[in-house]
Amino acid sequence: MNNYQIPVGISNRHIHLSRQHLDQLFGEGYELTEFKPLSQPGQFAAEEMVTLVGPKGEIGKVRILGPTRSKTQIEISKTDSFVLGVKPPIRDSGDIEGSPGVTVIGPKGKVELEKGVIIAKRHVHFHPDDAERFGLKDGEHIRIKTTGERALIFDQVMVRVNPKYALDCHLDVDEGNAAGLKTGDMVEIVKEA
């Protein structure tokens, strides 16, 4: 394996809920049921799903990712934004100011979000040891190259470094489809000459 290769995780639409919104949607004190662990330690896809309703349409069976967070955030693709009829900005996770909202419907209630819908900026999670090995720093941007019949280069890929992270490149479904990628495939950092 090339030293500059990184595994890919293709991220489908999903929602991160605050404790308050989880209670509103599923009932007071409800706890999420783990469906499967994610690539990042302590993170998981839950069994539970919700429906998103925008000005133009709705998307059902949107997976909740756990554990709960301080703020509710919805990550969708550009294609999803057309279905819902919203114009979300491309942002780093957690940066939801000025983003549009939608209605979230659960089995016990609904939440009218004023903000929180984003298209996640493509990024790579690095543990500090991996970042040092690659010679990268938190917040910088890199280019990654894919292989195969639909090979391409993604520019402006954000580097995110944290001791809680495991090495993984996160692209959304639209990006994965454009490059013919699936979760578990490898991409390579393009080193400038």
C-alpha positions, 0 to 999 in steps of 0.5 A: 500500500502506498504511504499516501493512501487513505480509506474512503467513507461515503457519507449518505444523508444523515442527521445528528440530533441534540438531546432536546430534539431527540426527546421531541421526536422519539419521547422523553429520555429516549435512547438511540439503538446502535445499528452499526459502528462508524469509522470514527471511534464512539460514533454509530449509525442508529436504527432510528430514522426520521423524515425531512420535509422542505418547501418543495418535497420530503425525504424519508428514512434519514438515518440518525447518527449517534451519540447526541450532539449539542446542536442538531445538524443535517448533512445532505447532498446537492441532489437531496437539496433539490428534492427538499427545495433548500439551498444549504451551504457547503460547510465544515461540520458544526458550522450551521449559522446562516444555513436553512432549516427543514421540518424533521418528523419522528414517531412522537413529534416534529421539530421545525428547524430554523437552521442546521442543513448543510452539505458537508465539506469534503474532508479527511479525519487524521489522528495526530500520528497520521497527520505527522506521518503525512506532514499535514496540519489541522485546517489545511487543504489537500488534493486527493486522487481516485483510481478506476474508470471514473478516476478524478482529483478532488481539490479543497479537501479539508484536513481535520486532526484530532486525537479522537479521529481514525484515518478516513476520507469522507465524501458525500454520495454525489462525490462518491458516485462521480468518482465511482467510489464506495466505502472502503476504497482507497484514495491517494493524497496528491503531493505537489511537485 
